[in-house]
Amino acid sequence: MMDKWTFGLTMLVVGMGGTICTLMLFSVVMYILKKIFPYKKEGA
Amino acid sequence: MAEAIISGLSGLIAGVLNFHWSSMVMIVIGAILIYLGVKKDFEPLLLVPIGFGCILVNIPLSGLMEEHGFLRTLYDMGVLNELYPLLIFVGIGAMTDFRPVLENPYTFLLGAAGQFGIFLTLLLALALGFPYNEAVTIGIIGACDGPTVIYVASKYAKELLGPCSVAAYSYMSLVPLLQPPIMRMLTTKKERETIMKTHQKTVSDTTALLFPIVITIIGGLIAPMGLPLLATIMLGNFMKESGAVARLTKASENEIANIVTLFLGLSIGATMVGPVFVKPQTILILALGLLAICLDTVFGVLFGKILYLVTGGKVNPLIGAAGISAFPMSARVVQKEGQKYNKRSYLLMHAMGANAGGQVGSVMAAAVMLSVLKGMGVI
């Protein structure tokens, strides 16, 4: 079993890093979706 | 005859004789929770059943939490198997409008910054001697998201379900009191006065419809351990956006959410048994939870300041405070605070974007955390 500091710092780096990277990916995917399916005004 | 009468009478005083002092403390706490819910309007839907459940379970010899007891049945039915928080998430998904975050997808990053408190609090909990599973559960209070906290606690640290849930819901309702001082402390007057451009509608119905499906697939592939959390909130949102299953959407956000909230509240209250709850560790957990939510706000605002610098003063850093899951309360706090310093400032839609990002961010942070734990072989 790893010591608690190794565990805590791994969680901080991989956990927080993973969360940021995932949400960054979500935002990129959303930009792409908006490009592929642009908003059209009603009646346009 | 006299003996029978004495035996009968002893049955009537057995409850009083078995009354532990800590149960009295818990009955008072239960009454305070009910008072906060009823009189102060602090998350009444949860605090009232939690408070009532807490009072019930601390009356001795009722058998409510014994096998086949009323509260034990509710607990086993949906807390033991994490069903209640997931059903509530379907309702939250059906109630949440993610379009503000889709208008400005960069606000997802504010939702990420608002999760720092989780991981820093986890570190602190470890430093204070909590075992891994408990430290993770305490850190999750920083998600500022009741169902996520309950999901993680019921899976990995059932003994902390009571204090962690109470902390999460109480602090969520205290967001209007907790956030403004931090927001003021970390920003200059000039930054707070920043007016953000209001934009026209840019999200098509197709994008809004595809959002929950795409997020579920990508998020699930990255963090499969948290898929139940992500999938249920996205299912609710998909039903709402599709418009095809209006009855299911309505049931999810009303009847199902209401019934489950009642069962969940009573079940959480039932875990708050005096001798188990009244100990220094509980106070430590409540303090760490408070710290976690404050740290979320600190890092959200700091990230907002970075955006302010990068964009040449086009982003008001106050919206960073809304990058937490308390939806839409946190966005309203930002709007109110922004208008205090500039009457022409209208931050609500931007803050709603950050807030919706925070909603997804908190679920993703929990999902990532569980998957990392699984990868490390801890769970």
Boltz contact constraints between the chains, C-beta under 6 A:
constraints:
  - contact:
      token1: [A, 4]
      token2: [B, 126]
      max_distance: 6.0
  - contact:
      token1: [A, 8]
      token2: [B, 123]
      max_distance: 6.0
  - contact:
      token1: [A, 8]
      token2: [B, 126]
      max_distance: 6.0
  - contact:
      token1: [A, 11]
      token2: [B, 122]
      max_distance: 6.0
  - contact:
      token1: [A, 12]
      token2: [B, 119]
      max_distance: 6.0
  - contact:
      token1: [A, 14]
      token2: [B, 372]
      max_distance: 6.0
  - contact:
      token1: [A, 15]
      token2: [B, 119]
      max_distance: 6.0
  - contact:
      token1: [A, 15]
      token2: [B, 368]
      max_distance: 6.0
  - contact:
      token1: [A, 15]
      token2: [B, 369]
      max_distance: 6.0
  - contact:
      token1: [A, 15]
      token2: [B, 372]
      max_distance: 6.0
  - contact:
      token1: [A, 16]
      token2: [B, 119]
      max_distance: 6.0
  - contact:
      token1: [A, 18]
      token2: [B, 368]
      max_distance: 6.0
  - contact:
      token1: [A, 19]
      token2: [B, 112]
      max_distance: 6.0
  - contact:
      token1: [A, 19]
      token2: [B, 115]
      max_distance: 6.0
  - contact:
      token1: [A, 19]
      token2: [B, 364]
      max_distance: 6.0
  - contact:
      token1: [A, 19]
      token2: [B, 365]
      max_distance: 6.0
  - contact:
      token1: [A, 19]
      token2: [B, 368]
      max_distance: 6.0
  - contact:
      token1: [A, 20]
      token2: [B, 112]
      max_distance: 6.0
  - contact:
      token1: [A, 22]
      token2: [B, 222]
      max_distance: 6.0
  - contact:
      token1: [A, 22]
      token2: [B, 364]
      max_distance: 6.0
  - contact:
      token1: [A, 23]
      token2: [B, 108]
      max_distance: 6.0
  - contact:
      token1: [A, 23]
      token2: [B, 112]
      max_distance: 6.0
  - contact:
      token1: [A, 23]
      token2: [B, 361]
      max_distance: 6.0
  - contact:
      token1: [A, 26]
      token2: [B, 108]
      max_distance: 6.0
  - contact:
      token1: [A, 27]
      token2: [B, 105]
      max_distance: 6.0
  - contact:
      token1: [A, 27]
      token2: [B, 106]
      max_distance: 6.0
  - contact:
      token1: [A, 27]
      token2: [B, 108]
      max_distance: 6.0
  - contact:
      token1: [A, 29]
      token2: [B, 214]
      max_distance: 6.0
  - contact:
      token1: [A, 30]
      token2: [B, 102]
      max_distance: 6.0
  - contact:
      token1: [A, 30]
      token2: [B, 105]
      max_distance: 6.0
  - contact:
      token1: [A, 31]
      token2: [B, 105]
      max_distance: 6.0
  - contact:
      token1: [A, 33]
      token2: [B, 207]
      max_distance: 6.0
  - contact:
      token1: [A, 33]
      token2: [B, 210]
      max_distance: 6.0
  - contact:
      token1: [A, 34]
      token2: [B, 207]
      max_distance: 6.0
  - contact:
      token1: [A, 37]
      token2: [B, 204]
      max_distance: 6.0
  - contact:
      token1: [A, 37]
      token2: [B, 206]
      max_distance: 6.0
  - contact:
      token1: [A, 37]
      token2: [B, 207]
      max_distance: 6.0
  - contact:
      token1: [A, 39]
      token2: [B, 202]
      max_distance: 6.0
  - contact:
      token1: [A, 39]
      token2: [B, 203]
      max_distance: 6.0
  - contact:
      token1: [A, 39]
      token2: [B, 204]
      max_distance: 6.0
